[in-house]
Amino acid sequence: MTLAQALFSPRAIALVGASGDEAKNTARPQRYLSKYGYAGKIAPINASRAEVLGLKSYKSIKETPFAIDHAFIMVGDVEGALEDCGQAGVPVATIFTDGFADAGAAGMVRQQRLVARAQALGVRLLGPNSMGMINLAGRCPITVNAVLAMDIPPAGATSIVSQSGTMLGTVLSRGAARGLGFAKLISVGNEADIGVGEIVEMLAADAETRTILLFLETVRDAATLERAARAAHAAGKPVVAYKLGRSVLGQRLARSHTGALAGEDAALDAYFRDCGIVRVDMLETLIEIGPLLAGRKPPAKEYASRAPRVAVVTTTGGGAASVVDRLGMYGIEAASPDAQSPIIDLTMGKKAATYGDVVNELLAFPGCDAVLAVVGSSAQFEPQHAVEPIVKARSGARPGAKALAVFMTPQADRSLALLAQAGIAAFRTPEACADALRAFFSWRSPRQAPSGATLPWPGELPLRGQLNEEQSLHLFKTLGVAVVESAIAHAPDYAHALPYPVALKILSAEVAHKSDVGGVVLGVRDFQGLRENALKIGKATGKPVSQILVQCMEQGLAEAIVGYRDDPVAGPLVMVGAGGILAELYNDVVIRLAPVGEAEALEMIGQVKGFEVLRGYRGRPPGDLAALARAVAALSRLALIEGRPVREAEANPVIVKSRGAVAVDALAVLKDEEVKREE
Amino acid sequence: MTLAQALFSPRAIALVGASGDEAKNTARPQRYLSKYGYAGKIAPINASRAEVLGLKSYKSIKETPFAIDHAFIMVGDVEGALEDCGQAGVPVATIFTDGFADAGAAGMVRQQRLVARAQALGVRLLGPNSMGMINLAGRCPITVNAVLAMDIPPAGATSIVSQSGTMLGTVLSRGAARGLGFAKLISVGNEADIGVGEIVEMLAADAETRTILLFLETVRDAATLERAARAAHAAGKPVVAYKLGRSVLGQRLARSHTGALAGEDAALDAYFRDCGIVRVDMLETLIEIGPLLAGRKPPAKEYASRAPRVAVVTTTGGGAASVVDRLGMYGIEAASPDAQSPIIDLTMGKKAATYGDVVNELLAFPGCDAVLAVVGSSAQFEPQHAVEPIVKARSGARPGAKALAVFMTPQADRSLALLAQAGIAAFRTPEACADALRAFFSWRSPRQAPSGATLPWPGELPLRGQLNEEQSLHLFKTLGVAVVESAIAHAPDYAHALPYPVALKILSAEVAHKSDVGGVVLGVRDFQGLRENALKIGKATGKPVSQILVQCMEQGLAEAIVGYRDDPVAGPLVMVGAGGILAELYNDVVIRLAPVGEAEALEMIGQVKGFEVLRGYRGRPPGDLAALARAVAALSRLALIEGRPVREAEANPVIVKSRGAVAVDALAVLKDEEVKREE
């Protein structure tokens, strides 16, 4: 029996702490199993009763007369229950009980002990603090989730993995209300052992799952999830994520709520993209987007060079505009075979063409990448006018035909269900509809896995402590970054061979804020100036200067910042942004998983607004963005160095010229050192 | 009988073009009037029948034996029907027929003729291209809107005015599904005569209306709507707008759809704010926000100096985080009496405190400005756990107590209705909930009306043609803008009294792109340089230079741009933004209706990100933002000049110094001249 079988389709389940009081939460799992017609064996475990809700119960898992595949633990003494599981040979236990990593430092220690013991016993764990798992098609709900009080929802081909137990209920309940069915729903809780990544791997191989949804507060197992996302992509199963923690406030919440380490959102955004995971912005998009992606591959890469185009047919001008206006905000264009109007408006009886004919025409229209059908009042009471023709048009189209999204303006539950049944993506709000199309168009195949070839650490550089600027420049240079010509000049004569004018910088790994303490002087014109300024720097920084870094002055068209960070959550990242204060004030930076090639670096650069000045803005001379891309790709190779000793690195600024791009300031921080950087 | 009475509560209605075929759209008004139990008289007007759907019908309005208060015109021959209305003394006609401004240039001409004739006849017009009006409490629907096929919705205290007929149905249908009632719903169509502004004025005086919603594609009567918004504010009635055309694509659609002139969205955004109109971003927010605002005044101005704070109670961590994360993106903070956690999480049975007690505690908590209550699964089947306690807590609170918003994670229609009935704002999606709170906190009282005192046009300046830079500088100076010292130097000796270095500029109203054609030279050090450069400018621009503008060189800490525009849709506007390319690349500008005072100008400046460098960023010396505010306020007084002859004006750059802020380049374009500006 595989882990997936034990987790999703156990032949026998033990409910540890099952209550005989129907009103209690702990009575729910047994009630739900019975309600859903679970076909396997159920063993309620209850120390004080011989029978629970009509079933014979046992004092311990060890006493059950049949082998247990999956234990659901609801008691406070999780440790005792785990020992019993180990002794009884139970392969997997889901732990509902909380008070572990979700409960501060002491809970974290308890959790670590629990996991270590489970490993020793050979028991895999889902949770703690998990609401359980629901296998709809398999009629096997193992959960306390109150949502199952609803009528049994339809089974479908979408599975969802959630770091919030309640949100599973949200997705199931809202999905059911619009006729969307689900295959498996899994609450991962604290992910002490089995994490989101491992579950997605199982779902990628799961015959009943065609689309995988994720409700995330953070990512705890980036490498596993990346591998799983690749497997899902290979299996033709789209993976969609809704992730909290976009704001600092949200990140703080995610941490306090589940004891998770919150990753910086921009880093995870890059991570999702590069894993081929579609990220949605709105909660309902997660519920509604499935049919838009199911059975499809990520769109071609061409949207890097031109805007995606959506053809629109509608029976309501205002309704269509509410979606199209938002699409415009995302840079998506409306395309129409009718040159007169960007959308085809079939408002009440104004045109003879029937709705279905137009949908067919647009699905075949080569000038668009997707079709949006908007339906007004008729969606509520007269599905025959537009909704049924849409269903008919779609069912007549070849498989894998153009993506089709439907937005209906009125309250139209029956029409939503009708479309869901036909596998057509239907949206309740114009915002979720636009968000889904945006997400669809930004969907990418997983990045090429970094080549296995690792780079050696330059033997002449230390592997401990902070690198000084000269060492950092040297490191960057070995990676292939073009760096400014530098020399170290020693007191008292400060001899060097560089042509004037030069820049002087204090050379000390301990001074992090060089400029702020007067440790940098630019435009020194001659030897006399050099000596005077070396003395000044000594005075300003309070230390006699025995050696000083001398650099050629570089002039260019604009400044860039290129950075690298080995993120504890998302892994190695590379960043490029507009220089000066633009990156910081306007957050004008683009981030990707490292390493990147030059083509990808150039695509990143293309998304930085501030580089407009280097793209021939108002007649200015264009900058050498290919050279900048080489610098980005080169610095990103820090991710390939054996053992990944660098925590973060920054070339700031990189001077971009008409020909070439040169890093004039370098900072690299090793992992064994506290992070120090200019702020 | 007032216009409002004739429009909303006519004693007798003529249905011009009423069909006897129940399946036809034109049969709907009579069917709906009968379905809703309209108490007045109905006169179907039908040239070919003696009876329509059981009522005696007439060949013309002129033949009805009773006086008609309101005619609903559905026939192609609108002009003929209007003549009949005029002769029969009908005070108001609603025109469903389209083919006017919505149908291109010819239609526009037809519409202008129609309006002129209506004025001559003394008939007021709603439409053309109007779906009609629904007075729910008055049981008087005069509309073809298919939405009325639904069960009769509850009457309420919210009225809505829409430029899209279908969207009225959307709001009514979705509102009814969650128990929200409406008072009056009005489709204004092309607004040929009666516009949104005039309707809002009527609703501000309407006893049954407490909240006014607007669905807009543009604004056609800015001055009237501003007056109406003030009246609504004075009557304690919040006005909320959802407006399309935020993207360029959306603006293009709005134009093609209704023949409207689309205003620049940023201008209308400033307009709404300064009118005291709350603007929402999402369609469902428009439907759901009513109870959050009803009976309230705009929050205090203090949110300019500190972030708004929301206290949160929840039964689901993930559900609360989905709202709070988004609030964080809007700069809204979570506040809690419990120092340990930003939210109060009452997840299943973890705390003894009941939900209602916590809501009461938070409503009384002085550390927050609003309360957010989030409810998980229990909202669907067990309202007694959290939803009913919320209703009880709210009903126990004093009137006008803190604003309360509720978000429920599952499909929870009954709970939505329960809360609606109690007048509590309840939201279906975390996004609309956060959008509503954002909109609530950004709600402002209408700006102080500009003082009546107009300023004279400086007699020494021309009132026609383009002003040259010297004239523009002079104009700015008379308004109180600090401008650079300038002089005109004449060939051949170019004498002037300014100290060197100076800047030279070609002085010609015809050269719009001075810099691009080599018409500007900076940093001229002496008389020789002046003469040489004057010759160069002459060569570069292809004209001998008989006179040249000489200006002192100004040095400062950063550049700003200050602009003025008399927008054809929104009226006079003033703008301030970061200088250089920041305003353009990052759209880092703030716009308000002009004129503004210095305090308001300072508030605008506080919202420009790029001015961070002038606010002590990284130890830099602070800039004189008060002086910049004086320049903004001064330039905005262009709105007070008699006859408002200036179409647009720009001081770019304004050099901001440690003390003072000086405009070194000035451009003013009069209305009788084509717009020319540096691009």
Interface residues (C-beta under 8 A of the other chain):
Chain A: N25 N145 A146 V147 A149 M150 S162 Q163 S164 G165 T166 M167 G169 T170 S173 R174 A176 A177 F215 E217 L244 G245 R246 S247 V248 L249 G250 R252 L253 A254 S256 H257 T258 M282 L283 E284 T315 T316 G317 G318 G319 A320 A321 S322 V324 D325 R326 L327 G328 M329 E333 A334 S341 P342 I343 D345 T347 M348 G349 G376 S377 S378 Q380 F381 E382 T409 P410 Q411 T429 P430 E431 D516 I581 L582 L585 Y586 D588 K609 G610 E612 V613 Y617 R618 G619
Chain B: N25 N145 A146 V147 A149 M150 S162 Q163 S164 G165 T166 M167 G169 T170 S173 R174 A176 A177 F215 E217 L244 G245 R246 S247 V248 L249 G250 R252 L253 A254 S256 H257 T258 M282 L283 E284 T315 T316 G317 G318 G319 A320 A321 S322 V324 D325 R326 L327 G328 M329 E333 A334 S341 P342 I343 D345 T347 M348 G349 G376 S377 S378 Q380 F381 E382 T409 P410 Q411 T429 P430 E431 D516 I581 L582 L585 Y586 D588 K609 G610 E612 V613 Y617 R618 G619
